[in-house]
Amino acid sequence: MPAPRDSAVVVRAARLYYEQNRSQTEVAQELGLSRSNVSRILTQARDRGIVEITIHDPEGPPRRDETLEAALRAAFSLRAVHVVSAPRATAMESVAREGAAMLAERAASVRSIGVSWGRTVQNVVAQLETLQLRPTPAVLPLVGGHSALDQFDSGDSVLKVLASRLGATPQTLYAPAVLESATTVATLRAESSIGRVLAAAAQVELALVGIGSHGVHSSPHVLELMRLSESERATFEAQQPVGDVCGRFIDAHGVPLGAPTDQRVLAVTFSELLRIPEVLGVAAGAEKAEGVLGVLRSGAIDTVVFDVDLAREVLARA
């Protein structure tokens, strides 16, 4: 067997076995050694750090990028940042699994949780395991309902599934989140059953929200539901929207937009969102970077879960 200092032989054996997928018998024949010697050489390669073996468990927790996390935390004064990736998993899958883990951790220490809508929020809730919490937190909607944005294939809403996983009974908001008339929104807010739920939602200790980007994924659909006139749409576009949270749009500087869109949404207000002790924002996909950057600049988000590509793109634009 070669002495420990004979690294060339160790490296050669390791390359044949690990890179070229040769059997130990074939490596032994190639190097003129016995098979038992080859086995000891490969063990030595691992012991000396020449070969490192990494196991990627597709069901295990996503890997975190601490460098990107530190950069985002410093750039936007965030309380906590998780930037994740996982082998053989999409960005959405990685974010959903990590978001669910964070939500489970936070849920154990709060008395009330609010939830918005969107594909990423839905995926996070889908990944959440059933918890046995005592006491059980109250679960409230931050926005009205919308079948295309807050329902699973089963027909259950995100709110209902989240409450079920937490062993809670949700407070339901029996009204749509987006309406065609500002007058209708005002009328519904005046209804005691609706106003009471929205007031309670504004007081939650933890909020789980998706972050949208103008023109991407669900954001165009939200605008379609508002049925803006040509002049209203022109006014909206002149405000240079980039992103949205809880159905409320913001510009690139993080400033919330006013009429006409802000008056068509039945949800907690932007100022109420700012007063919630912890808002956990989840987003996946580099294509959402512009909207995510705007929402981060608004100060509405305290804690985030992003995938690596989205985090890099946000920092590049910042």
Secondary structure, 3 states (H helix, E strand, C coil): CCCCCCHHHHHHHHHHHHHCCCCHHHHHHHHCCCHHHHHHHHHHHHHCCCCCCCCCCCCCCCEECHHHHHHHHHHHCCCEEEEEECCCCCHHHHHHHHHHHHHHHHHCCCCEEEECCCHHHHHHHHHCCCCCCCCCCEEEECECECHHHHECCCCCEHHHHHHHHCCCCCCCCCCECECCCHHHHHHHHHCHHHHHHHHHHCCCCEEEEECEECCCCCHHHHHHHHCCCHHHHHHHHHCCEEEEECCEEEECCCCECCCCCHHHECECCHHHHHHCCEEEEECCCHHHHHHHHHHHHHCCCCEEEEEHHHHHHHHHHC
